[in-house]
Amino acid sequence: MKFVVKLLAACGLIALLAFGLLGGAYYYVNVRPVPFEGNPPEVVIKVDKGSTIRSIANSLKQAGADVDPSILTRAFSFYDQDKSVHVGYYRIPNPSTIREIIDKFASGDVIMSKFTLVEGTETAKFLTRIKNSEDLDHADPELDLKTVMSVVHAPEGTHPEGQFATDTFVFAKGSPDTLVLRRAYREQQERIKKAWETRSLNVAVKSPYELLILASIIEKETGQNSDRALVSSVFNNRLKRGMLQTDPTVTYGIENFNGKITKEHLRTDHPYNTYTRPGLPPTPICNPGLAAIEAAAHPADTDYLYFVAMGKSGQTKFSKTLKEHNAAVQKYLRSQGL
C-alpha cells in the first residue's frame, strides 16, 4: 500500500513539474514581453530573399532582443510558421511577446514605402532619384540611360525619354528598383495605348509615339489643367502647317542648359530645335503625366496658333494671329515693367 502511495506521489510530482514546465514555456512565449537592449520604441528587422528562420532569430538577437535564437526558432516551428517569410522590412514594436513577433513575420506585414515620379521629370533625373533611394534595393549599380530599357524589357532601340508613367508607386521597403521601373514603364505604355485608341479624329500626330512626344511638350509648356487642351490645339494646328516652334524642345537639346534661353539658342540648329527644323523632335523631352497625354489625344477645337503665359498669375493668352500674339507679349512685358 505504501508503495502505491509513493508511486502516486511520484506521478503527481512529475505531472506537477511537467505542468510547471509547460506553464513556464507558455509564459515565456505568450506572456513575457521580450526585453530589448536600450528599451527602444521599436526595432526594424530586414528579411532578405532566402533568409531562414534561424537567420531572422539571429537578426533579432543582434538588434538587442533578449531571446535565445534556438528557442525562437523552435517556437516558429511549434506554431507551424517556419516555412517561409515574405521578403521586406518588419517593424517590431516594443513591447512584444515571442508569439507576437512570430505573428508579425507570419502576417507578411512589411513596412511600405512610396516613390513619386513628378510630371515633366526627365528620365535621367528619374534614374538618379531611383538610384539614390534608400528604400529600394539596387542590384545593378550600373543602371543608366543606356541599360534601363533592357531592364524594363522594352523593345530594342527604345529611347528612354517619356517611357515612364508619372505616379506614386507604393512598394515594400527593400524591394528591387526594377519593380518601380517596370511598373512605371508598363503603366505608361497602357496610358499611351488607351489615349491613341480613343484619340480625336483631328489630331495631327500619326502614331502613338508621336502622341507621346507631343504630350511631353504640352507637359513642359503648361502646368494649368484648364490650358492643356488649348495648348494642344495650338501645336495641333501648327503641326498641320509643318511647324512647331517651342522653346522646351530647344532647351532639352542643349547640354548643361543654364536656365536662360537666348536668341542664339533659337538660331543654333540641332535635332531638338523646332525653330530650325519642321515638325516634332525625334523623341519626347520628359515623362508626361496622364493629363498631358489625354490633352495630346484630345486637342480643343480652335484656330489658335500662338500663346503666351502671363507671368505669375498662371493665366495664358491664346491668339489666332501673330499680330494678336505680339500685342499680348507686349502687354505682358509692360505688366512686368520691362
Buried (B, 14 or more C-beta within 10 A) or exposed (E): EEEEEEEEEEEEEEEEEEEEEEEEBEEBBEEBEBEBEEEEEEBEBBBEEEBBBBBBBBBBBEBBBEBBBEBBBBBBEEBEBBEEBEBBBBBBEBEBBBBBBBBBBBEBEBBEBEBEBBBBBBBEBBBEEBBEBEBBBBEEEEBEEEEBBEBBEBEEEBBBBBBBBBBEBEBBBBBBBBBBBBBBBBBBBEBBEBBBEEBEEEBBBEEBBBBBBBBBBBBBBBBEEEBBBBBBBBBBBBBEEEBBBBBBBBBBBBEEEEEEBEEEBBEBEBEBBBBBBEBBBEBBBBBBBBBBBBBBBBBBEBEBBBBBBBEEEEEBBBBEEEEBBEEBBEEBEEEEEE
